[in-house]
Amino acid sequence: MADLKSVLQMVDLRRLREPRFGREVDLTRQRADYRRIPQSVLMDLADFCGATDPAPKDHDLYSLGQFLGRRAVWLRIQQHLCLTEAEIYALLKGEPFAKAEEWHRGGMV
């Protein structure tokens, strides 16, 4: 049985395969690219994608599908930026949060 050190040497955790498309992605670079998005754009995307909205209660499958697609986009953005719930609410209020300020100074959080 392989020990943890040998397993970690075989797997480069920064380069993983995108499950849906089978392509290799560099997660470190991709997350750095997401951090370059201006806060005003993130605010708009959070609002447009329904970052904090509940699922629609009507029975219209079109609007439900549209909501789920937007929600999936937001969840991917949130995952890459490692945003907490408090940071999302600050973003929607237009308030700066520490993580975003660190990104714009060029630091990695």
N, CA and C atoms as a LAMMPS dump frame, in Angstrom:
ITEM: TIMESTEP
0
ITEM: NUMBER OF ATOMS
327
ITEM: BOX BOUNDS ff ff ff
-5.0000000000000000e+02 5.0000000000000000e+02
-5.0000000000000000e+02 5.0000000000000000e+02
-5.0000000000000000e+02 5.0000000000000000e+02
ITEM: ATOMS id mol type element x y z
1 1 1 N 0.848 -1.181 0
2 1 2 C 0 0 0
3 1 3 C 0.893 1.244 0
4 2 1 N 0.575 2.171 -0.865
5 2 2 C 1.375 3.39 -1.004
6 2 3 C 1.127 4.328 0.171
7 3 1 N 2.183 4.987 0.6
8 3 2 C 2.014 5.966 1.667
9 3 3 C 1.555 7.296 1.072
10 4 1 N 1.139 8.202 1.942
11 4 2 C 0.563 9.472 1.506
12 4 3 C 1.552 10.295 0.683
13 5 1 N 2.82 10.307 1.077
14 5 2 C 3.812 11.106 0.365
15 5 3 C 3.956 10.647 -1.091
16 6 1 N 4 9.35 -1.314
17 6 2 C 4.144 8.86 -2.691
18 6 3 C 2.902 9.127 -3.52
19 7 1 N 1.731 9.072 -2.892
20 7 2 C 0.489 9.38 -3.618
21 7 3 C 0.469 10.845 -4.012
22 8 1 N 0.86 11.733 -3.098
23 8 2 C 0.869 13.163 -3.4
24 8 3 C 1.879 13.513 -4.482
25 9 1 N 2.953 12.768 -4.572
26 9 2 C 3.922 13.013 -5.63
27 9 3 C 3.353 12.631 -6.993
28 10 1 N 2.489 11.647 -7.031
29 10 2 C 1.886 11.215 -8.298
30 10 3 C 0.806 12.175 -8.761
31 11 1 N 0.176 12.873 -7.831
32 11 2 C -0.949 13.748 -8.158
33 11 3 C -0.533 15.192 -7.941
34 12 1 N -0.566 15.958 -8.996
35 12 2 C -0.317 17.388 -8.875
36 12 3 C -1.676 18.038 -8.638
37 13 1 N -1.92 18.482 -7.416
38 13 2 C -3.238 18.989 -7.055
39 13 3 C -3.591 20.292 -7.76
40 14 1 N -2.604 20.96 -8.336
41 14 2 C -2.901 22.204 -9.047
42 14 3 C -3.454 21.937 -10.441
43 15 1 N -3.19 20.769 -10.974
44 15 2 C -3.662 20.449 -12.321
45 15 3 C -4.636 19.29 -12.222
46 16 1 N -5.873 19.585 -12.439
47 16 2 C -6.912 18.568 -12.352
48 16 3 C -7.691 18.515 -13.657
49 17 1 N -8.39 17.447 -13.855
50 17 2 C -9.167 17.275 -15.063
51 17 3 C -10.579 17.815 -14.847
52 18 1 N -11.011 18.634 -15.79
53 18 2 C -12.369 19.163 -15.76
54 18 3 C -13.319 18.001 -16.033
55 19 1 N -14.187 17.658 -15.088
56 19 2 C -14.988 16.444 -15.241
57 19 3 C -15.947 16.454 -16.432
58 20 1 N -16.511 17.594 -16.756
59 20 2 C -17.498 17.613 -17.833
60 20 3 C -16.887 17.631 -19.222
61 21 1 N -15.715 18.196 -19.35
62 21 2 C -15.133 18.353 -20.673
63 21 3 C -13.879 17.505 -20.882
64 22 1 N -13.383 16.874 -19.832
65 22 2 C -12.223 16.022 -19.943
66 22 3 C -10.926 16.758 -20.232
67 23 1 N -10.923 18.065 -20.046
68 23 2 C -9.701 18.828 -20.307
69 23 3 C -8.948 19.064 -19.003
70 24 1 N -7.675 19.281 -19.136
71 24 2 C -6.857 19.551 -17.964
72 24 3 C -6.883 21.043 -17.684
73 25 1 N -7.041 21.4 -16.414
74 25 2 C -7.054 22.811 -16.031
75 25 3 C -6.032 23.04 -14.925
76 26 1 N -5.444 24.199 -14.923
77 26 2 C -4.527 24.613 -13.867
78 26 3 C -5.353 25.452 -12.893
79 27 1 N -5.742 24.849 -11.771
80 27 2 C -6.642 25.523 -10.838
81 27 3 C -6.025 26.776 -10.229
82 28 1 N -4.736 26.765 -9.995
83 28 2 C -4.077 27.933 -9.428
84 28 3 C -4.207 29.125 -10.376
85 29 1 N -3.949 28.891 -11.65
86 29 2 C -4.049 29.964 -12.655
87 29 3 C -5.497 30.381 -12.853
88 30 1 N -6.403 29.409 -12.892
89 30 2 C -7.803 29.73 -13.115
90 30 3 C -8.363 30.567 -11.968
91 31 1 N -8.014 30.215 -10.736
92 31 2 C -8.483 31.009 -9.593
93 31 3 C -7.879 32.404 -9.611
94 32 1 N -6.623 32.528 -10.019
95 32 2 C -5.992 33.841 -10.131
96 32 3 C -6.713 34.689 -11.186
97 33 1 N -7.131 34.063 -12.282
98 33 2 C -7.871 34.775 -13.32
99 33 3 C -9.221 35.271 -12.793
100 34 1 N -9.907 34.446 -12.017
101 34 2 C -11.19 34.85 -11.442
102 34 3 C -11.011 36.034 -10.492
103 35 1 N -9.878 36.096 -9.798
104 35 2 C -9.642 37.178 -8.839
105 35 3 C -9.4 38.521 -9.505
106 36 1 N -9.175 38.525 -10.799
107 36 2 C -8.971 39.785 -11.529
108 36 3 C -10.296 40.45 -11.901
109 37 1 N -11.394 39.78 -11.691
110 37 2 C -12.705 40.333 -12.027
111 37 3 C -12.99 41.498 -11.071
112 38 1 N -13.32 42.675 -11.604
113 38 2 C -13.618 43.82 -10.735
114 38 3 C -14.827 43.538 -9.835
115 39 1 N -14.819 44.139 -8.653
116 39 2 C -15.894 43.911 -7.699
117 39 3 C -17.24 44.351 -8.265
118 40 1 N -17.267 45.389 -9.084
119 40 2 C -18.535 45.842 -9.663
120 40 3 C -19.137 44.767 -10.574
121 41 1 N -18.297 44.036 -11.286
122 41 2 C -18.771 42.947 -12.142
123 41 3 C -19.268 41.79 -11.286
124 42 1 N -18.534 41.464 -10.22
125 42 2 C -18.991 40.408 -9.312
126 42 3 C -20.339 40.752 -8.688
127 43 1 N -20.524 42.036 -8.334
128 43 2 C -21.81 42.47 -7.775
129 43 3 C -22.931 42.224 -8.774
130 44 1 N -22.699 42.588 -10.022
131 44 2 C -23.711 42.395 -11.057
132 44 3 C -23.994 40.91 -11.278
133 45 1 N -22.945 40.094 -11.336
134 45 2 C -23.137 38.66 -11.537
135 45 3 C -23.862 38.017 -10.36
136 46 1 N -23.527 38.423 -9.138
137 46 2 C -24.196 37.88 -7.96
138 46 3 C -25.689 38.198 -8.005
139 47 1 N -26.001 39.422 -8.399
140 47 2 C -27.41 39.825 -8.499
141 47 3 C -28.108 39.09 -9.637
142 48 1 N -27.498 39.073 -10.811
143 48 2 C -28.096 38.448 -11.995
144 48 3 C -28.282 36.937 -11.814
145 49 1 N -27.298 36.293 -11.181
146 49 2 C -27.337 34.84 -11.025
147 49 3 C -28.145 34.388 -9.816
148 50 1 N -28.664 35.33 -9.042
149 50 2 C -29.482 34.959 -7.889
150 50 3 C -28.679 34.306 -6.784
151 51 1 N -27.578 34.922 -6.42
152 51 2 C -26.667 34.333 -5.434
153 51 3 C -27.361 33.988 -4.126
154 52 1 N -28.326 34.794 -3.724
155 52 2 C -29.009 34.555 -2.449
156 52 3 C -30.502 34.331 -2.618
157 53 1 N -30.963 34.208 -3.855
158 53 2 C -32.393 34.041 -4.107
159 53 3 C -32.828 32.593 -3.907
160 54 1 N -34.026 32.395 -3.36
161 54 2 C -34.558 31.03 -3.312
162 54 3 C -35.031 30.609 -4.7
163 55 1 N -35.198 29.334 -4.887
164 55 2 C -35.692 28.835 -6.178
165 55 3 C -37.105 29.371 -6.421
166 56 1 N -37.449 29.648 -7.679
167 56 2 C -38.8 30.148 -7.969
168 56 3 C -39.854 29.113 -7.587
169 57 1 N -40.986 29.613 -7.13
170 57 2 C -42.045 28.717 -6.668
171 57 3 C -43.09 28.417 -7.737
172 58 1 N -43.02 29.108 -8.868
173 58 2 C -44.01 28.827 -9.914
174 58 3 C -43.679 27.507 -10.612
175 59 1 N -44.588 27.05 -11.43
176 59 2 C -44.42 25.755 -12.093
177 59 3 C -43.935 25.895 -13.526
178 60 1 N -43.395 27.054 -13.861
179 60 2 C -42.884 27.284 -15.206
180 60 3 C -41.499 26.652 -15.322
181 61 1 N -41.392 25.591 -16.099
182 61 2 C -40.121 24.878 -16.221
183 61 3 C -39.051 25.728 -16.886
184 62 1 N -39.437 26.63 -17.768
185 62 2 C -38.47 27.5 -18.427
186 62 3 C -37.781 28.404 -17.407
187 63 1 N -38.577 29.064 -16.56
188 63 2 C -37.974 29.981 -15.576
189 63 3 C -37.173 29.197 -14.533
190 64 1 N -37.604 28 -14.188
191 64 2 C -36.85 27.175 -13.252
192 64 3 C -35.506 26.757 -13.864
193 65 1 N -35.523 26.351 -15.126
194 65 2 C -34.291 25.976 -15.814
195 65 3 C -33.343 27.153 -15.937
196 66 1 N -33.9 28.322 -16.243
197 66 2 C -33.088 29.537 -16.35
198 66 3 C -32.443 29.868 -14.998
199 67 1 N -33.223 29.761 -13.942
200 67 2 C -32.701 30.027 -12.602
201 67 3 C -31.581 29.049 -12.249
202 68 1 N -31.803 27.767 -12.527
203 68 2 C -30.804 26.758 -12.182
204 68 3 C -29.501 26.958 -12.965
205 69 1 N -29.606 27.367 -14.216
206 69 2 C -28.41 27.648 -15.012
207 69 3 C -27.629 28.82 -14.452
208 70 1 N -28.333 29.883 -14.112
209 70 2 C -27.669 31.05 -13.524
210 70 3 C -27.047 30.689 -12.181
211 71 1 N -27.784 29.91 -11.413
212 71 2 C -27.286 29.505 -10.092
213 71 3 C -26.015 28.667 -10.215
214 72 1 N -25.968 27.781 -11.201
215 72 2 C -24.773 26.957 -11.423
216 72 3 C -23.566 27.827 -11.764
217 73 1 N -23.79 28.867 -12.56
218 73 2 C -22.705 29.797 -12.898
219 73 3 C -22.21 30.484 -11.631
220 74 1 N -23.132 30.966 -10.811
221 74 2 C -22.721 31.652 -9.592
222 74 3 C -21.965 30.714 -8.655
223 75 1 N -22.431 29.485 -8.504
224 75 2 C -21.763 28.548 -7.609
225 75 3 C -20.329 28.265 -8.064
226 76 1 N -20.115 28.229 -9.365
227 76 2 C -18.745 28.034 -9.871
228 76 3 C -17.866 29.241 -9.525
229 77 1 N -18.394 30.434 -9.721
230 77 2 C -17.653 31.645 -9.372
231 77 3 C -17.351 31.651 -7.875
232 78 1 N -18.359 31.358 -7.076
233 78 2 C -18.202 31.339 -5.621
234 78 3 C -17.155 30.309 -5.198
235 79 1 N -17.151 29.158 -5.834
236 79 2 C -16.195 28.11 -5.509
237 79 3 C -14.768 28.54 -5.849
238 80 1 N -14.568 29.121 -7.015
239 80 2 C -13.22 29.538 -7.41
240 80 3 C -12.692 30.671 -6.541
241 81 1 N -13.579 31.526 -6.075
242 81 2 C -13.146 32.65 -5.247
243 81 3 C -13.177 32.338 -3.761
244 82 1 N -13.684 31.155 -3.406
245 82 2 C -13.77 30.728 -1.994
246 82 3 C -14.514 31.769 -1.158
247 83 1 N -15.648 32.246 -1.663
248 83 2 C -16.419 33.271 -0.973
249 83 3 C -17.272 32.666 0.133
250 84 1 N -17.271 33.32 1.284
251 84 2 C -18.138 32.912 2.379
252 84 3 C -19.501 33.586 2.2
253 85 1 N -20.457 33.153 2.983
254 85 2 C -21.792 33.75 2.919
255 85 3 C -21.738 35.236 3.283
256 86 1 N -20.955 35.571 4.298
257 86 2 C -20.831 36.971 4.72
258 86 3 C -20.226 37.828 3.607
259 87 1 N -19.258 37.29 2.882
260 87 2 C -18.642 38.032 1.781
261 87 3 C -19.626 38.224 0.628
262 88 1 N -20.469 37.25 0.392
263 88 2 C -21.475 37.383 -0.668
264 88 3 C -22.459 38.49 -0.317
265 89 1 N -22.915 38.525 0.93
266 89 2 C -23.846 39.583 1.336
267 89 3 C -23.171 40.95 1.285
268 90 1 N -21.904 41.034 1.664
269 90 2 C -21.171 42.303 1.558
270 90 3 C -21.071 42.721 0.098
271 91 1 N -20.817 41.765 -0.766
272 91 2 C -20.712 42.03 -2.198
273 91 3 C -22.029 42.568 -2.746
274 92 1 N -23.143 41.943 -2.36
275 92 2 C -24.453 42.383 -2.841
276 92 3 C -24.832 43.765 -2.313
277 93 1 N -24.315 44.13 -1.137
278 93 2 C -24.573 45.461 -0.584
279 93 3 C -23.638 46.511 -1.175
280 94 1 N -22.641 46.056 -1.936
281 94 2 C -21.683 46.985 -2.511
282 94 3 C -20.576 47.376 -1.558
283 95 1 N -20.447 46.621 -0.477
284 95 2 C -19.41 46.909 0.506
285 95 3 C -18.134 46.159 0.146
286 96 1 N -16.99 46.792 0.337
287 96 2 C -15.73 46.072 0.1
288 96 3 C -15.516 45.036 1.202
289 97 1 N -14.852 43.953 0.858
290 97 2 C -14.513 42.963 1.875
291 97 3 C -13.031 42.649 1.753
292 98 1 N -12.451 42.186 2.846
293 98 2 C -10.995 42.045 2.952
294 98 3 C -10.4 41.196 1.84
295 99 1 N -11.063 40.121 1.482
296 99 2 C -10.515 39.217 0.473
297 99 3 C -10.386 39.93 -0.88
298 100 1 N -11.382 40.706 -1.26
299 100 2 C -11.341 41.419 -2.54
300 100 3 C -10.24 42.47 -2.543
301 101 1 N -10.072 43.158 -1.426
302 101 2 C -9.017 44.159 -1.346
303 101 3 C -7.641 43.509 -1.479
304 102 1 N -7.479 42.325 -0.907
305 102 2 C -6.217 41.589 -1.015
306 102 3 C -5.953 41.19 -2.463
307 103 1 N -6.989 40.757 -3.178
308 103 2 C -6.832 40.36 -4.584
309 103 3 C -6.311 41.527 -5.408
310 104 1 N -6.888 42.714 -5.168
311 104 2 C -6.535 43.862 -5.988
312 104 3 C -5.158 44.429 -5.651
313 105 1 N -4.636 44.078 -4.478
314 105 2 C -3.257 44.44 -4.158
315 105 3 C -2.287 43.43 -4.74
316 106 1 N -2.826 42.367 -5.326
317 106 2 C -1.978 41.371 -5.964
318 106 3 C -1.635 40.186 -5.09
319 107 1 N -2.214 40.126 -3.9
320 107 2 C -1.944 39.005 -3.006
321 107 3 C -2.869 37.832 -3.289
322 108 1 N -2.5 36.697 -2.794
323 108 2 C -3.331 35.498 -2.951
324 108 3 C -3.94 35.189 -1.593
325 109 1 N -5.222 34.937 -1.584
326 109 2 C -5.916 34.602 -0.343
327 109 3 C -6.292 33.148 -0.39
